[in-house]
Amino acid sequence: MSKLKKLTLLHSNDLHGDFMAEEIDANLVGGVSRLSGYVNKVRHEEENVLYAIAGDMFRGSIIDSEYLGISTIEIMNMLGPDVVTVGNHEVDYGIAHLLFLEKCADFPIINANLHIRTNNARLFEPCIILKVGGMKILFIGILAEVALMQCKSDGLIGTFITLEDAAEEIGRICNTHNALGVDFTVLLTHIGFEEDKKLAELLDPAWGVDVIIGGHSHTFLEEPAVVNGIPIVQAGTGTDQIGRFDIMIDTRRNCIDSYTWTPVPIDSEHCPDDPAIEQLITMYKTQTDAKYGQIITRFVRQLTHPTRIRETELGDLFSDVLCDALGVDVFLLGSGSIRTEQLGPIVTKGDLNECFPYDDAVHTVYMTGAQLKHAVMRMLRDEALAGAHTEFYQLSHGFNVEYDQATHSFTRFDFEGEPIDEQRVFSVGLQHFHYTNMGDSFDLTVEQLKANHPDRVVATSCMQVIEESLLEGRLQDATGEGRLTVRLA
């Protein structure tokens, strides 16, 4: 005979410092004040409520980057999630700083598969059991290696390598804690929607995983995907919406009896403001506005970056700036370095830093024409063009590529109007992050490229290069067309 209890499970992911509301069609949408107002409203209306965040609280706003995440933790403390898992951008300020930020958090941060290589000690608690309404709810945090390239520069930090390894760890945790009378189990992941579905296939139903709440791929859903009997959800990105489960749990059989899930818009219709959190954010914004209000430049018009897997106007602009300033033949700019979909026409220091928050060093490496072709072919693999959260690159001027996905071949691969000589050695500019992840990004090794010519760091700050170049010019423009043409299959 079943014994049913209701659980309301709210969830966000990939907040990326999206603290402020924005005006869309004359309506204010998003912002942590309204997000907090909605969470508080549900906590008041419902009896058993938990709120979880599936990674990437950090990066994406001046308020976050100016205070190296400390401001974000203070704002999140007021928002009051019940549990958070680690995302890839949690390590952007360094593992040591993340461990410091964890000490500043009034909420638990969990992760089962970040460890120290020398002794396999975990960096975080792998899971937590939250008690609500007489129920025990187990949360397990998972971050796959594909989402954690930043840590590869730190040889002491490791992750489980494959989804199979992660699944085995989940099984170990579930087997250990199910004996404690766990009523419901939630995987809180930051590996991407497609990887969540693959992971669900690997889970033994006997382990009792009930739902997967994911992040990383910024996926907007109208309804859960159900794989191996497990509902998988994600709440897009930022604070424009929040996911809501209303679940009837059979506490005798420790499983879902029934559920509904919906994405709830964070707007004035659904969400009251939270004045206290609004006051804190305003305090930070006042301080950052004073520092970052300087006008850097004016574009001819607003330039856009609507997708990370195609050539874009901002991609053309930034790759050209770095190519010309640093004197390389080709600059391959990571598309994911551009964090906003538009910039300008008036560009302040704050606008620029929010759009391009990653202040890496810049390396010049040397690739033969054949290696450059191999690198671009790696970038254009099918999974990337299908939207998988992999690295993609914007090309600087003079480098023109046409690619046919149906035949997996180039119909054009030119430099300065001439087909690229596969024996010629080209100087190629790369941000430090992409230099340290050469194998994942380009299927090449640093050692292979050093055989052509020793590489070197040519700038310690790509942001300083971009800012100075934009300060020198006015009325910049970029078309976002013609360098990279992909004919999809």
Beta strands, then each sheet from edge to edge (+ up, - down):
strand 1: 4-12
strand 2: 22-24
strand 3: 27-29
strand 4: 49-53
strand 5: 83-85
strand 6: 109-110
strand 7: 114-116
strand 8: 127-132
strand 9: 135-142
strand 10: 157-159
strand 11: 184-189
strand 12: 211-213
strand 13: 225-227
strand 14: 230-233
strand 15: 241-250
strand 16: 255-265
strand 17: 295-298
strand 18: 303-304
strand 19: 330-334
strand 20: 342-343
strand 21: 346-348
strand 22: 362-368
strand 23: 393-395
strand 24: 399-404
strand 25: 409-415
strand 26: 418-419
strand 27: 425-431
strand 28: 456-459
strand 29: 484-487
sheet 1: 6+ 5+ 4+ 1+ 15- 16+
sheet 2: 2+ 3-
sheet 3: 7+ 10-
sheet 4: 8+ 9- 11- 12- 14- 13+
sheet 5: 17+ 21-
sheet 6: 18+ 20-
sheet 7: 23+ 19- 27- 22+ 28-
sheet 8: 26+ 25- 24+ 29+
end
